[in-house]
Every structure is written in structure tokens, then in C-alpha cells.
């Protein structure tokens, strides 16, 4: 089984919960998809389970967004391959808290 080192940037409240500073790196088995990265993230940091995706449906929480290579991936299939720059750790996958208000 092939694994890749993937970089992930978390919002401040999730970094605090996971007790990490800055971005995290994960070993993720190919194929590199949003689902495989989130599975690895929750396996490495179990305290994040249910904070990014609903426990039952595994759907993205409403106020979180996923970005890669300046593209919003929040509404794409979680099983779509992530861009090569993410799979090769040239760029991080960004998990960003949505900003609401006016």
C-alpha cells in the first residue's frame, strides 16, 4: 500500500482541540481524496472526530470549508482525487472556519 505525507492546515479552534501548533502532517494511503485525508486526520487526532464531519452521515459540518490550490472543494465528492500539489505535499489542504455575519 502506497502512502503519501499530506499537509493539513486546521482552523485555530481545531488546532487547540488537537493540541497542535501550525499545520499537521499525515500519512495517507492512496488514492488521496478528501475522505482519505479526513479519515487519517481523525485516526491520528481522535478528539477531532465529529468536529469536521457529522459522526453518522460523514457530511461536512456547515461552518467548515475545504480549500486546495486556491479552489473551494467543499461541495465536491469526498471521493474525488485531490490535486497533485496536495498529494505531493507541495501545498496544504486548508480546512477553514466559514465567516458569517455582515
C-alpha positions in Angstrom: 0.0 0.0 0.0 1.4 3.4 -1.0 1.2 6.2 1.5 1.8 9.9 1.0 2.7 12.6 3.5 -0.1 15.2 3.4 -0.1 18.7 5.0 -3.3 20.0 6.6 -3.9 23.5 7.9 -6.6 23.5 10.6 -8.6 26.5 12.0 -7.5 27.8 15.4 -10.3 26.1 17.4 -9.5 22.7 16.0 -5.7 23.2 16.5 -6.5 24.0 20.1 -8.7 20.9 20.5 -6.0 18.7 18.9 -3.3 20.4 20.9 -1.1 21.2 17.8 0.6 24.3 16.6 0.7 25.1 12.9 -0.1 22.6 10.2 -0.2 18.9 10.7 1.3 16.2 8.5 -0.4 12.9 8.0 0.4 9.6 6.3 -2.5 8.9 3.9 -2.9 5.8 1.9 -3.5 6.3 -1.9 -5.8 7.3 -3.5 -5.6 10.8 -1.9 -9.1 12.0 -1.5 -10.8 14.3 0.9 -12.3 11.3 2.6 -8.9 9.5 3.0 -7.3 12.7 4.4 -10.2 13.2 6.9 -10.1 9.5 7.9 -6.4 9.8 8.6 -6.8 13.1 10.4 -9.5 11.6 12.7 -7.4 8.4 13.2 -4.4 10.5 14.2 -6.3 13.0 16.3 -9.4 11.2 17.6 -10.6 14.2 19.5 -11.4 15.8 16.1 -13.8 13.0 15.3 -17.2 14.6 14.7 -15.9 18.2 14.6 -15.3 18.3 10.9 -17.8 15.7 9.7 -21.0 14.5 11.2 -20.5 11.2 13.1 -23.4 9.4 11.3 -23.6 10.9 7.8 -19.9 11.9 7.4 -21.1 15.1 5.8 -19.1 18.3 6.2 -20.1 20.5 9.2 -21.9 23.6 7.9 -19.4 26.2 9.0 -16.3 24.5 7.7 -14.9 24.7 4.2 -12.2 22.8 2.4 -9.7 24.5 0.0 -6.8 23.2 -2.1 -4.8 25.1 -4.7 -7.0 28.2 -4.3 -10.1 26.1 -5.1 -13.1 25.5 -2.9 -13.6 21.8 -2.6 -16.4 21.9 0.0 -19.1 20.7 -2.4 -17.1 18.2 -4.3 -17.5 14.4 -3.8 -15.3 13.3 -0.9 -14.0 10.5 -3.1 -12.7 12.8 -5.9 -8.9 12.8 -6.1 -7.3 15.8 -4.6 -4.9 18.0 -6.7 -1.4 16.7 -7.3 0.0 19.6 -5.3 -1.8 18.2 -2.2 -0.9 14.6 -2.9 2.8 15.5 -3.1 2.7 17.9 -0.1 3.7 20.9 -2.2 0.6 22.7 -0.8 -1.5 22.0 2.3 -5.2 21.1 2.4 -6.9 24.0 4.1 -9.8 23.5 6.5 -11.2 26.9 7.2 -14.0 28.0 9.5 -16.6 29.9 7.5 -17.1 33.5 8.3 -20.7 34.7 8.7 -22.2 38.0 9.5 -22.4 41.4 7.9 
